[in-house]
Amino acid sequence: MSEQADAIGDLRDAGVLDGLSWSGWSSYRGVMQDYRPAAGHDQGWIGYTGHKLMLNRLDRVFSCEGFAVDESGPVLGSDLVQEGISEIEYRSMPELRPGKVVRDNLNGSPGWRCGRWRWLMSSATFGRVEEMDWRKARPTKRSVAAQPFLDGPDLFTFAKEYDPVVAAWRALHRSNDTQTLMLMHTVDPDTGVFEGFLGRPRLWVEPDEQSWHWIARLDDWNPGRPGRGYDTTLAPDSTQLKPVSDAPVRLRKDSQQQKKKP
């Protein structure tokens, strides 16, 4: 079985792909609602805002960082995850058991991991995801693109030995068996169409080759997809929810300490 089939199969079975799709849909739904070119918003504003919202939505759906609860505790309560998002977004959010996905940052770059699959996040120009030039990326993401790819020849055979990024990755790769992927997010500013991708980036490419060993498009998400919960008709879009009974929540100690800080 190929690495792509392994990764996509494992993450689909764990519900992670649903979480990724929902995060992108929710994030760029908010971005495009606020997007106003006349106010000075441009592609840079879209990318920055989308990135910040994606961080929030990924932590929210996977119960990480400020949304973390004790892994042995009950399912995350509604009050902790509904704040700041609309009822449609909340009801459409996949319900995943806390602890299934954990934060696993790499060199300060936000990352998440499920089993042996970790992913970092990056934005791209709409329609040009396959044309990414990872040689121009920041060192951490460039090092991810320099990973050895098990479905083909070892990239180190062809990599330039003097490249310090490749040398650094060798040491990191020998120390654990985590495979790092890239989650790509992009939107068409004219139509508001969001696209998300998950794949294994490729550093060393010829002019006619893709900058990916493999890349898979995430499924589209919409309010009709099964989520947290309800069989009732969705109420008008609002950040205010109708009263619901909360499940008891046990926060992790580090989360409690963070909330106490001024």
N, C-alpha and C positions, 0 to 999 in steps of 0.2 A: 504494500500500500504506500502511496506517495505521502510526503510530508504534508502537502496541502489537504489531502483527504483525512489524514490523522488529526491535523489541527482543527479543521472545520468540523469534523465529526465530534471530536471531544468537546469543543466549545458550544456546538449546537446542543449536544446531549445535556450539557450543564446549564443551559439556558442563557449562556453568556452572549451569544449572537443576538438574541432578542433584546438583551440589555443594551448592547452597542447600538442596535438599530433605533431603539426608543430614545437613547441619549442624543443621537444625531437629529432625529425628528424634532424632539422637544427643544433642543438648543437653537436650531436654525429657524424654527417656528417663531421663537421669541426674537431672534435677530432680525428677521424680515418684517416683523410687526413694527419694530422700532427704526428700521432703515429709512432714512430720508436724505437723499442726495442733496436736496436744497439746503439742508442744515450742515452740509460739509462732510457727510458720511461717504466714504469711498471703499475700495476693495480692502485697504489696510484696516479700516474700522470694522468691516465685516469679519475679516480673519481674526483680529484680536478679540472681538466680542464673542465670536463663535467659539474660540479657544477657551475663553474664561467660562462660558456657559457649559461647554462640554466637560470641563473639569468638575463642575458642580453636579452635572447630571450623572456622570459616571460614578462619582463617589456616592451620590444619592441612591442610585438603583442597586449598587453593589454593597451598600452599608459600610462605607469606608470613611476615614477621617472624621469630620464632624457628624456624620450619620452612622458612626460605628456603634454596635451594641455587642454585648458579651456573646461569643459564639455558641455557648451552651445555653443561652437564654432563649426566650420566646421570640416569635417572629416580630420584626420591627413594627412598632406602633405607628398608626397613621399620622399622629400629630407631629412626629419628627420628620417625616418626609414630604408632607403636603405643603408646608409653609413656603410661600413664594412662587408656587406654580399653580396653574389653572386646574380646575376640576377635571377637564378633559385629559390633561397631561397626567394627573394623578391616577385617574381610573384606568388609563392606558398603560401605566407603568408595569412591567413584568414584576412578579413577586418572587424574589430569590432569597433563599435562606442565607442569613448573615454568616460570613466566614467562607462561603463558597469561592468568593473572589477577595483577594487581599491587595493592599497597596504594596508595590514592589518597585520603588523608584530606582533609576539608574543614573548615577553621577548627578543627582539633583533634578533629573528630568522625570516628571510624573509618569509612573507606570503602574500597571495592574497585572495580577497574575492569577491564573486558575490552573492548578496542577503544574505541569512543566511549561505552560505557555504564558509568556509575559508579552504585553504590548505597550508601546509608547504611542504618543499621539502627534500628528502633524497635519497641517492644513496644506491645501494645494489649489491652484487655479482650476476653476471648473473646466472639465473636459480635457485636462492635461495631466491627470494623475499618473498615467503610464509614462510620462516624459520626465519624471522627477530626475534631477541630477544630484545624486547623493554625495558626490565629491564636493559640492558647494554647501552641504548641510553643516550644521554645527558638529563638533567633534563626537559627541555621544551618539548622535543619529548616524554619523558617518561610520562609527565603529560598529553599529548594529548592521549596517549594510555590508560590512566586511566579514560577517560571521561565516564560518564554513557551512556549506550547504550539502546536506547528506544525500540528496537525490542526484548529485552530480559530482564532478571532480572537485577536490578541495581547492577553494579559492586561494589559499595561501600558496599553492603551487605556482599561481600566475601573478600573485600580488607583488608589488614592489617591496622588497625586503626592507628598504630604508623607511617605509611609511610608519611613523610612530603609533598611529591609530591602530594599524594591523597588529603591531607588536603588543600593544596594550590589550587588545582583544584576545590574543592568544592566551595570555595569563588569566584573564577573566573567564574564558571559555573552559579552561582546564579545571577551574575551581568549582564549577557547578554545571548541572545538566539542563539549566533553563534555556529555552529557545525563545528569542525575542522577535516579535513581529511589530509591524507598524499599522496603526489605525489611522486611516486618512479620512479627513472630512473636507467637503467642498460644497459650494452652493452657487447656483446661477443667479447673479444679482438682478437680472432682468425678469426672471420667472419665479424666483424663490425655490426652485427645485433643488433639494438636497441629495447628495450622493455620498455614501460611506463605503470604504473599502478596507479590507484586512489582508495583509500580505507579507511576504518575505522580501525585503529590499535587496538590491544587488548593486554593489559599488563599482565593479570593474566591467564596463560594457563597451562594445563597439558602437559606432554611430548608428547602425541599423538595428540595434538590439534594445529590448525593453530593459528598464532599470529595475526589474522585478524577477526573481526566480519564479514566483507565482503570486497572483493577486486575485482576490474574490470579492465581488460586490456584495454588500450587505442588503438584506431584504428591505423593501420599503416598509415604513411603519405608518399607521394611521389609527384614529380613534376606534376603528372597528376591530382592531386586533385584541385578543384576550389579554387582560391585564390584572390589576388588583381587585378588580372586583366585582362589579355590581351588575345585576340583571336588569336594573331599571334604566330608563332612558336618560341619556346625558343631559344635564342641566346646561343653561347658557354658559359660555366660556367665562370663567371668572377665577380669580385667585382665592376666592372665598368658597369653602366647601360647606355643604349641609352638615349638621352635626352627625358624627359617627362615634361609635363606642371604640375607645382606644384599647389596644392590647397592652398589658404591662410591659415596660421596657427597662432593661438593665444596661446602663451605659458602661462602657469600659472606663477604667480609672483614668487613662490618659485623656479621654474625651471629657470627663468631668473636670479635670484639671484645666483643660483648655478653656472651658466655658466659664471658669471662675476668674480667669485672668481679666484685668481691666481692659 
